[in-house]
Amino acid sequence: MAKLNPHFDDLPASYLFREIKRRAGLFQEKNPGVPLLRLGIGDTTQPLPPAVIAGLHAAVDKLSRKETYTGYMDEGSVALREALVKRYAERGVSLDIDEIFISDGAKPDSANIQSIFSVHNTVAVQDPAYPVYVDTNVMAGRAGKLTKKGYSRFVYMPCTEENGFIPDIPKKKVDLIYICSPNNPTGMVATHAQLKRFVDYANRNKAVIIFDAAYSTYITDPDLPRTIYEVPGAEKCAIEISSFSKEAGFTGVRLGWTVVPKTVRAEGSKAGKVNALWNRRQATMFNGASNIVQEGGVAVLSEPGQKECREIIAYYMNNASVIKKGLEKTGLKVYGGVNAPFLWVKAPGKMKSWDFFDKLLNEAHVVGTPGSGFGPCGEGYFRLSAFGDAGDTQRAVASIQASLKI
Ligand SMILES: *Cc1c(COP(=O)(O)O)cnc(C)c1O
């Protein structure tokens, strides 16, 4: 008889976005004609800029001619990987092109990377965090039992108001450490000094850091690290995962990459082994990102592409600023939203995340995302996003200012 993977049953039913939809739907039924203002969007909304569209069109045309036709490109386009090597070089980081693996996105890579590590590793995660890190390690059998404080075998690194939402290194020995900076959902960014503590910890304990840099291009403060490899020693312990999704609006197009330096090592393995295992995993289970899309990626990294993508990011970050300033005027405490498209709002008083959801919905007709959906430490917080239309964002903020009773 076929037996199923029992660890899937260790996951709670996915609840967050279904419940948001249910409550918003109920409100609409009771209040027909009242427009809902959405500040919870976790997806890009602006169209692709002209230089990127031109790159995609040209790639389609190449497929129409025998001389320029291409088939499998398992390891990723050389032009794209060279363009990424150049980007890292501009940040003072030297990489070989076979240390960069092109993929169909940062979510699949951050989900799959755990598969090259033993099931006996202890996993540390930021709390709150993007749910993929936890859920995929649950499926793989590294989680233990689920209690009110989370999974028994995970080490949670609390992100609190006291530590500025950037956690300190784990107090006990862990093996795999997931860090997302700028962090989704808090919108907060780790400094060089904060990342250095993690890098030193990892090198001391032969741990591996899995660093999600999906929002790195939203960082404008020149003092903040945009790749973990800006921190000396990270080349020995860190895998970096990133994406064109938020930088270039590729959420539906699909393109990302993972950096595995050959100098990264794990317990009992020589340098080069971690890189070789990821290469083997991808060669076995993945046949490469679409060649059309990879040419789109090259266009994103071209000079006109970068200029146009930066303008779109500035549009979203203007929304972030409108939300932050507007909500601060009402007396709410708002974190993030300066070097990231997410804002982390503290619910007033001792109000819980879902109670604040209902209050915002009923009083201001605004829909956001309860922080408790991202981990135990998200309780009492609320995530707002800057990915909406500028006019809608302004209307939502005006409605909060006019109608939210704090
Ligand atoms: C949106 C997002 C990604 C991007 O994933 P893709 O699969 O590349 O679209 C990765 N990590 C985090 C934290 C995100 O919020």
The ligand as an SDF file (V2000), in Angstrom:
LIG
                    3D

 15 15  0  0  0  0  0  0  0  0999 V2000
    8.2760   37.5080   -2.8030 C   0  0  0  0  0  0  0  0  0  0  0  0
    9.3590   36.8400   -2.0550 C   0  0  0  0  0  0  0  0  0  0  0  0
   10.2550   35.9970   -2.7090 C   0  0  0  0  0  0  0  0  0  0  0  0
   10.1950   35.8530   -4.2020 C   0  0  0  0  0  0  0  0  0  0  0  0
    9.9300   34.5890   -4.6160 O   0  0  0  0  0  0  0  0  0  0  0  0
    9.8580   34.2640   -6.1660 P   0  0  0  0  0  0  0  0  0  0  0  0
    9.6520   32.7920   -6.1730 O   0  0  0  0  0  0  0  0  0  0  0  0
   11.1750   34.6490   -6.7600 O   0  0  0  0  0  0  0  0  0  0  0  0
    8.7160   35.0210   -6.7760 O   0  0  0  0  0  0  0  0  0  0  0  0
   11.2490   35.3770   -1.9800 C   0  0  0  0  0  0  0  0  0  0  0  0
   11.3750   35.6040   -0.6590 N   0  0  0  0  0  0  0  0  0  0  0  0
   10.5540   36.4280   -0.0030 C   0  0  0  0  0  0  0  0  0  0  0  0
   10.7680   36.6920    1.4280 C   0  0  0  0  0  0  0  0  0  0  0  0
    9.5110   37.0600   -0.6800 C   0  0  0  0  0  0  0  0  0  0  0  0
    8.6760   37.8730   -0.0200 O   0  0  0  0  0  0  0  0  0  0  0  0
  1  2  1  0
  2  3  1  0
  2 14  2  0
  3  4  1  0
  3 10  2  0
  4  5  1  0
  5  6  1  0
  6  7  2  0
  6  8  1  0
  6  9  1  0
 10 11  1  0
 11 12  2  0
 12 13  1  0
 12 14  1  0
 14 15  1  0
M  END
$$$$
